[in-house]
């Protein structure tokens, strides 16, 4: 009985995640967004630097199920502008 309840909770959580993805991504493709690993590799920075960029609002993103996603266009604009050191 306990396993069935946990499974039902997991399925409900999965539906919430899918709903959030559809809401945030809309008609955009998942390839239009970068996650932390992609961003670290592209910018050659670490987790703390990404956190500081988010905190200073130089980089926007959204979190789904504990994972951050960043619009590729916004990252490209950040690179073209040249990243400024967060305060």
Secondary structure, DSSP 8 states (H G I E B T S, - for coil): -HHHHHHHHHHHHHHHHHHHHHHHHTTS-GGGEEEHHHHHHHHT--HHHHHHHHHTTSS--EEETTEEEEEHHHHHHHHHH------
